[in-house]
Amino acid sequence: MIDHISVGVSDLDRAARFYEATLAPLGLARLVMRPATVGFGKAYPEFWINLRAGMPRVAAGSGVHICLRAKTTAEVDAFHAAALEAGGSSDGAPRLRPHDRVRYYAAFILDPDGNRIEAVTFPSE
């Protein structure tokens, strides 16, 4: 349903390094580099970062987040750890999150600009 997504960043070089490390555990790599945008993906750019010079930090209460699919709980764990190592912060440690309709394992991080990114998988047990 969704072809690609993008987030604004205030420092393209910093964000590119952050996302290169953070998205690697999910199998996404830097595929496209342009003066004001970088695209990450597997076969084609699915996740873009776009320079927005002077952009203020994303408000904590914005309610916006982007969720990326992981194959395993280990990938979710690695995504979270890589984000913290690369300068992001945790907004929800990796754990099982049972809900009324679905049981899922997820972690939430904030990138250096405050964009909220989630990695999720749906374990069978």
N, C-alpha and C positions, 0 to 999 in steps of 0.2 A: 504494500500500500504506500509506503513512504520510500522514495527513491534515495534521498540524501537529506542531511541536516547540517546546520552550521551554527557556530557560536561566535560571538564577538570577543576579541581579546585586545588588551591595551599594548602588549609587547609581543610582536609576532615571533621573534627569535626565541624568547623565553617560553612562550606557549608551544611552539613547535617542538622544542626539546622535551617539555613536559608531556605532551601528548604522544610523542614518539615512544617514550618509555612506558607510559601508562597504558596505551592501546596495544602494545606488543603482545602482552599475555593473551589478548583476545584475537590475535592473528591479524591485526590491522597494522599496516606500515605506511610510511610517508610515500605517496605516489606522485603528487603534483606539487610543485613549488612555483609560486608566482610572487611578484613584488609585495602584494598585500593579502595573500591568501595561501593556505596550504591545505591539501586534500589528503586524507588517509582512507585506506580501504584494503580490501583483499584483492579483487580483480579490477575495481574501478573506485574512484573516490566516493565514499559514502558519508564521511564525516569531515566537515570543513571547519577551519578556523579562519576568521577574517579580521584583519587589523582594523580597529576602531580607535584611532589615536585620541587620547584624552578621555577615553571611556571610563566612567567611574566604576568601582567595584559593583558587581551585581548585588542587588539588595537581598539580604537573607530571607526576607518574607515574600519574595516574588512568586514562589510556588512553581516556578518553571524548573523542570529537570529533563534530562535526556537519558534514556535507558538503552544499554547495549547488551546484546545476548552473548552469553558465555556458554561453552559446551559443558563445562564441569564446575564443581565447587572449587576445585584447585585453581581454575582460571580466574574465578571471582576473587579468591584469596590473593592471587598474584597481581591482579589488577589493582586491588586496594593497597597492597604493599608497595607496588611500583609508584603509585600516585603519591604516597607519603614520602617515599625516597626522593621523588622528583620535585618536591616542594609544594604539593597539595596538602589538603587537610581532610581528615575523616569527617563525614557527616552521617555515619552509620556503619559500624564495623561489620565485616562479613558474618552472616548468621542465617539460620533458617527463619523464615518469616511466614508462619501459617496464617492464612486468611480464610474467610468463610467459603470462597469458591476455589481457591488454588493454594497450593503449598509451594513456596519458592525460596531460593537461597540467593541473597543479594548483599551488595555493599554499595555505599554511597560515598562519593568524594566531592570536594570542592576544588576546582582548579585555582591557580593563583589569582584569577579575576573574579572568583566567586561563582562560576558556572557549576551547577550541580549535575554530576554525571553518575549514573548507576550502572553496575554490571549485574546481570541476573541469569540464573539457570533454574531449571525445574527438575530437581532430582526425582527419580522414580520411587524411591522409598522414603 
